[in-house]
């Protein structure tokens, strides 16, 4: 017992001495170094602290690791921050700072494996994902700004800014399955923050920078670029939509309402992509032109009708009642759109016949729903 007490006593004295030394070194680095060099030096200290903990079993090093990760995050986001990394700094300096932060977090996490340091490991794990997302955002921003004009102010530029944050959100949601209560709370907070940023950029792409009627005006900067289907609309709306749908399919441990939110977001973005592609097919790259062509209007009817048919087939094949209801809703909305919008220009007896056809179509839809339910049974 005396030997164990002596080891703990002198071990703690050594740990506090090392903590004081590392803190003074960090303070000296703040005084001497600037911008990128300071971030790199702090990243090295993180690895040193993890190595000392692994070698001498000093749990107090976890305090320093958490404080150092918080300071590195502050430097990457606020001071000198994302603005310095995206525009003001040379590419090599910004890249070195973010790469050092990611590499140091990963190295320290590897050094602490098997050490029973759950809080420090969670902070380092979150640092790897978060710093990597920030690094991706910086690289995308610099690439967008490097070309002629400001490509950030486009529908696809906004979504590219959102993708790292959406990926970080899904990674943290996936890892909610592991760890204790404290780790789950930390990961949930990080996922919520990443979701706020990612969905903000996606919403800006769909509303403020929408190529049809965005608030940023019209002109060549709003035009769709690339070949039909494989164009900037695919990057802006289909890519994040597929990402959200894939996440909802893989994250079965999440609450049902959260899975539904992810699915609804993915479906909405996929529908927006399909509608804009149809408009591009008829209008060309400039989607802000006024009016709707007759063929375009019919295409808006044909696309959801085919979608409803595919959903109904899948509902019968999978014996899924919720999917069948969704298919019926899509078909019903399409039928209503045909007779209430497409036929709005009709008058007299033709209008009467159209509404009669609407009633017959809805009756046929009810029969189709009953038939599908019997097939599933």
C-alpha positions in Angstrom: 0.0 0.0 0.0 2.8 2.4 0.8 4.5 1.6 -2.5 1.2 2.2 -4.4 0.6 5.5 -2.5 4.1 6.7 -3.3 3.7 5.8 -7.0 0.4 7.7 -7.2 1.8 10.7 -5.2 5.0 11.1 -7.3 3.1 10.3 -10.5 0.6 13.1 -9.8 3.4 15.5 -9.0 5.1 14.6 -12.3 1.8 14.9 -14.1 1.2 18.4 -12.7 4.7 19.4 -13.5 4.3 18.2 -17.1 1.0 20.0 -17.3 2.6 23.3 -16.1 5.4 22.8 -18.6 3.1 22.2 -21.6 0.9 25.2 -20.6 4.0 27.5 -20.4 5.2 26.2 -23.8 1.8 26.9 -25.3 1.8 30.4 -23.8 5.3 31.0 -25.3 4.1 29.8 -28.6 1.2 32.3 -28.5 3.7 35.1 -27.9 6.3 34.1 -30.5 4.3 32.5 -33.4 1.5 33.7 -35.6 -1.3 32.3 -37.7 -0.5 28.9 -39.2 2.7 28.2 -37.3 0.9 28.5 -33.9 -1.8 26.1 -35.0 0.8 23.5 -36.1 2.7 23.9 -32.8 -0.4 23.4 -30.7 -1.2 20.3 -32.8 2.3 18.9 -32.0 1.6 19.6 -28.3 -1.6 17.5 -28.5 0.4 14.5 -29.8 3.1 15.0 -27.1 0.5 15.0 -24.4 -1.1 11.8 -25.7 2.3 10.2 -25.9 3.2 11.1 -22.3 -0.1 9.7 -21.1 0.5 6.5 -22.9 4.1 6.2 -21.7 3.6 7.2 -18.0 -0.1 6.7 -17.4 -0.9 10.3 -16.6 -4.7 10.7 -16.7 -4.3 14.5 -16.1 -3.0 14.8 -19.7 -6.6 14.5 -20.7 -7.3 17.9 -19.3 -4.6 19.4 -21.5 -5.8 17.5 -24.5 -9.4 18.9 -24.1 -8.1 22.4 -23.6 -5.7 22.2 -26.5 -8.4 20.8 -28.9 -10.7 23.7 -27.9 -8.0 26.3 -28.6 -7.2 24.7 -32.0 -10.9 24.7 -32.9 -11.0 28.4 -31.9 -8.0 29.2 -34.1 -9.4 27.3 -37.1 -12.9 28.8 -36.9 -12.5 32.3 -35.3 -9.0 33.6 -34.9 -7.4 33.7 -37.5 -10.5 31.6 -38.6 -12.1 30.4 -41.8 -11.9 33.8 -43.4 -8.1 33.8 -43.2 -7.9 30.3 -44.4 -10.3 30.8 -47.3 -9.0 34.1 -48.7 -6.2 35.8 -46.8 -3.6 33.1 -46.3 -1.4 31.3 -48.9 -2.8 27.9 -49.8 0.2 26.1 -48.3 -0.1 27.9 -44.9 -3.9 27.2 -44.6 -3.5 23.6 -45.8 -0.7 23.0 -43.3 -2.7 24.4 -40.4 -5.8 22.3 -41.1 -3.9 19.2 -42.1 -1.8 19.4 -38.9 -5.0 19.7 -36.8 -6.5 16.6 -38.4 -3.4 14.5 -38.3 -2.6 15.4 -34.7 -6.1 14.5 -33.6 -5.9 11.2 -35.4 -2.5 10.4 -34.0 -3.5 11.3 -30.4 -6.6 9.2 -30.7 -4.4 6.3 -31.9 -2.0 6.7 -29.0 -4.9 6.7 -26.5 -6.4 3.4 -27.7 -6.8 1.0 -24.8 -6.1 3.7 -22.2 -9.7 4.1 -20.9 -9.9 7.8 -21.5 -13.5 8.1 -22.9 -13.9 11.9 -22.6 -10.5 12.7 -24.2 -11.1 10.0 -26.9 -14.5 11.5 -27.7 -13.0 15.0 -28.0 -10.2 13.8 -30.2 -12.6 11.7 -32.4 -14.9 14.7 -32.8 -11.8 16.8 -33.6 -10.8 14.5 -36.4 -14.3 14.6 -38.0 -14.8 18.3 -37.4 -11.4 19.6 -38.5 -11.6 17.4 -41.6 -15.0 19.0 -42.4 -13.6 22.4 -41.9 -10.6 21.5 -44.1 -12.9 20.3 -46.8 -14.9 23.6 -46.6 -11.7 25.7 -46.9 -10.5 23.7 -49.9 -13.9 24.0 -51.7 -14.1 27.7 -51.0 -10.6 28.4 -52.3 -11.4 26.3 -55.5 -14.7 28.2 -56.0 -13.1 31.6 -55.6 -10.1 30.8 -57.7 -12.0 30.8 -61.0 -13.4 33.7 -62.9 -16.1 35.4 -60.9 -17.4 34.4 -57.5 -18.6 30.8 -57.9 -19.6 30.7 -54.2 -22.7 32.8 -55.1 -24.2 30.0 -57.2 -26.7 27.2 -56.5 -24.0 24.5 -56.8 -21.3 26.5 -54.9 -23.6 26.8 -51.9 -24.2 23.0 -51.8 -20.5 22.2 -52.1 -20.0 24.4 -49.0 -22.7 22.3 -47.3 -21.5 18.8 -48.1 -18.6 18.5 -45.5 -21.1 19.6 -42.8 -23.7 17.1 -43.9 -21.2 14.3 -43.9 -20.0 15.3 -40.4 -23.6 15.3 -39.2 -24.2 11.8 -40.6 -21.0 10.5 -39.1 -21.8 11.8 -35.7 -25.4 10.4 -35.9 -23.9 7.0 -37.0 -21.6 6.9 -33.9 -24.5 7.6 -31.5 -24.8 3.9 -31.1 -21.4 3.6 -29.3 -20.3 5.1 -26.0 -21.9 6.2 -22.8 -24.4 9.0 -22.1 -21.8 11.8 -22.0 -20.4 10.7 -25.4 -23.8 10.5 -27.0 -24.7 13.9 -25.8 -21.4 15.3 -27.2 -22.0 13.6 -30.5 -25.6 14.8 -30.6 -24.5 18.4 -30.0 -21.8 18.2 -32.8 -24.4 16.6 -35.2 -26.9 19.4 -34.4 -24.3 22.1 -35.1 -23.1 20.5 -38.3 -26.7 20.0 -39.4 -27.5 23.7 -38.8 -24.6 24.8 -41.0 -25.2 22.2 -43.7 -28.9 22.7 -44.0 -28.4 26.5 -44.0 -26.2 26.3 -47.1 -28.6 23.8 -48.8 -31.6 26.1 -48.0 -29.7 29.0 -49.4 -29.0 27.0 -52.6 -32.7 26.1 -52.9 -34.2 29.5 -52.1 -31.8 32.4 -52.4 -29.6 31.0 -55.2 -32.3 29.0 -57.0 -31.7 29.3 -60.8 -35.4 29.8 -61.5 -36.4 32.6 -59.2 -33.6 33.2 -56.8 -33.3 36.4 -54.8 -29.8 37.0 -56.3 -31.2 38.1 -59.6 -30.7 36.5 -63.0 -27.8 36.4 -65.4 -25.0 34.0 -66.6 -24.0 33.4 -63.0 -27.4 31.7 -62.4 -27.4 29.5 -65.5 -27.1 25.7 -65.3 -23.8 24.4 -66.5 -22.8 21.0 -67.8 -24.5 18.3 -69.9 -28.2 17.5 -69.3 -28.8 15.5 -66.1 -25.0 15.5 -65.3 -25.0 19.2 -64.6 -24.7 21.7 -61.7 -28.3 20.9 -60.7 -27.1 17.3 -59.9 -24.4 18.7 -57.6 -26.7 21.3 -56.1 -29.8 19.2 -55.3 -29.6 15.5 -56.2 -26.3 14.9 -54.4 -27.3 16.1 -51.0 -30.7 14.5 -51.5 -29.2 11.1 -52.1 -26.9 11.7 -49.2 -29.8 12.3 -46.8 -31.8 9.3 -48.1 -28.8 7.0 -47.8 -28.2 8.3 -44.3 -31.8 7.6 -43.3 -31.5 4.1 -44.7 -28.3 3.3 -42.8 -29.2 5.0 -39.5 -31.7 2.6 -38.2 -30.9 3.3 -34.5 -32.2 6.8 -34.8 -35.7 7.8 -33.5 -38.4 7.3 -36.1 -39.2 11.0 -36.4 -35.6 11.8 -37.2 -35.4 9.2 -39.9 -38.6 10.7 -41.4 -37.0 14.2 -41.3 -34.0 12.9 -43.2 -36.2 11.0 -45.7 -38.4 14.1 -46.3 -35.4 16.3 -46.9 -33.9 13.8 -49.3 -37.2 13.4 -51.2 -37.7 17.2 -51.4 -34.3 17.8 -52.9 -34.7 14.9 -55.3 -38.0 16.3 -56.5 -36.6 19.8 -56.8 -33.8 18.3 -59.0 -36.2 16.5 -61.2 -38.4 19.5 -61.7 -35.5 21.8 -62.5 -34.1 19.3 -65.0 -37.5 19.1 -66.8 -37.5 22.9 -67.0 -33.9 22.9 -68.4 -34.9 20.3 -71.0 -37.5 22.8 -72.4 -36.0 26.2 -71.5 -32.2 25.6 -71.9 -29.6 26.7 -69.4 -31.4 29.9 -68.3 -34.2 28.7 -66.1 -35.3 32.2 -65.1 -37.1 32.8 -68.4 -40.7 33.8 -67.9 -43.6 31.5 -68.7 -44.1 27.7 -69.0 -44.1 25.9 -72.3 -47.0 23.4 -73.1 -44.6 20.5 -73.4 -43.0 21.5 -70.1 -46.4 21.5 -68.4 -47.2 18.0 -69.6 -43.8 16.8 -68.5 -44.5 18.0 -65.0 -47.6 15.7 -65.1 -45.9 12.6 -66.7 -42.9 12.6 -64.2 -44.9 12.3 -61.0 -47.4 9.8 -62.6 -44.5 7.5 -63.5 -43.0 8.0 -60.0 -46.3 7.0 -58.4 -46.5 3.9 -60.6 -43.0 2.9 -59.6 -43.8 3.5 -55.9 -47.0 1.4 -56.2 -45.1 -1.5 -57.8 -42.5 -1.3 -55.0 -45.2 -1.2 -52.4 -46.8 -4.3 -53.7 -43.5 -6.1 -54.1 -42.4 -5.2 -50.5 -45.9 -5.5 -49.0 -45.5 -2.1 -47.6 -48.7 -0.2 -46.6 -46.9 3.1 -45.9 -45.2 3.1 -49.3 -48.6 2.3 -50.9 -50.2 5.3 -49.2 -47.4 7.5 -50.5 -47.8 6.1 -54.0 -51.6 6.8 -53.9 -50.9 10.3 -52.6 -48.5 11.0 -55.5 -50.9 9.7 -58.1 -53.9 11.6 -56.5 -52.0 14.9 -56.6 -51.0 14.3 -60.2 -54.6 13.6 -61.2 -55.7 16.8 -59.4 -53.0 18.8 -61.1 -54.1 17.6 -64.5 -57.7 18.7 -64.1 -57.3 21.7 -61.9 -54.2 23.3 -63.4 -53.6 21.8 -66.9 -57.3 22.2 -67.7 -57.7 25.6 -66.1 -57.8 27.2 -69.6 -60.8 25.2 -70.7 -64.3 26.7 -70.7 -67.9 25.6 -71.1 -68.8 22.0 -71.8 -65.1 21.0 -72.0 -64.6 22.2 -68.4 -67.6 20.1 -67.3 -66.3 17.0 -69.0 -62.9 17.6 -67.4 -64.3 17.7 -63.9 -66.3 14.6 -64.7 -63.1 13.0 -65.7 -61.6 14.1 -62.4 -64.3 12.4 -60.4 -64.0 9.2 -62.5 -60.2 9.2 -62.1 -60.5 9.6 -58.3 -62.9 6.7 -58.2 -60.5 4.6 -60.3 -57.8 5.6 -57.9 -59.8 4.4 -54.9 -60.3 1.0 -56.7 -56.6 0.8 -57.5 -55.8 1.4 -53.8 -58.2 -1.3 -52.7 -56.8 -3.7 -55.3 -53.2 -3.0 -54.1 -54.2 -3.6 -50.5 -55.8 -6.9 -51.4 -52.6 -8.0 -53.3 -50.5 -7.1 -50.3 -52.8 -9.1 -48.0 
